[in-house]
Amino acid sequence: MYKDVDPDALAGAIRSVHAGHVLLQPEVAGALLSQEEANGSQGRGGSLTEREREVLGLIADGRSNREIARALVLSEKTVKTHVSNILMKLDLADRTQAALWAVRHGVAG
């Protein structure tokens, strides 16, 4: 974290993360994308269902499970199941990696 960060920007970032959104510095995002390429998970998106692709796009937009559930008129438990399936099918560790995968492969809304 930089010492000279704008206090309003910092407060906004904290609120965003608290709301369940993903916030990454460009350097970190680039490193995670490089790691994804090394893992070879690029070609696995075809195994996702249409609903999983919708959920993945909303993850990439920084939406929390609650926000995704509201947007798709689903229960949060169903969204969690979709997120778990996405992570398993794409062989990813967490929703941050899923968001980066989605952006990289044009799934983001």
C-alpha positions, 0 to 999 in steps of 0.5 A: 500500500502506498503512503500517499494514497488519496484518503477518499480512494482508500475509503472507497476501496475498503467499502468495495472490498467489504461489499464483496468486490474484487480489488487488485492492483494492475501488477497483481492482476498481471501476475495472476494472469501469467500464473493462469497461463502457466496452469493451462486453464484457458481451454476449459471454458467450454465445459461451463453451462450457460448459467455458470457463464452468466455467474462468471460474468457477474463475478468478473464485474465484481459482484458479490454472491448476494448481488449475483443472486438478486440479479439472476433471481436465485438463492445465494446457496445456488450461486455458491454452488455455481461458483464452486462448479466454475472453480472446479471446471476451470481448475481455479483456486478462488473467485479472483482467479475466476474473475481474471479468467473471465476477463481474459476470455471475454466472459465478463459483462 
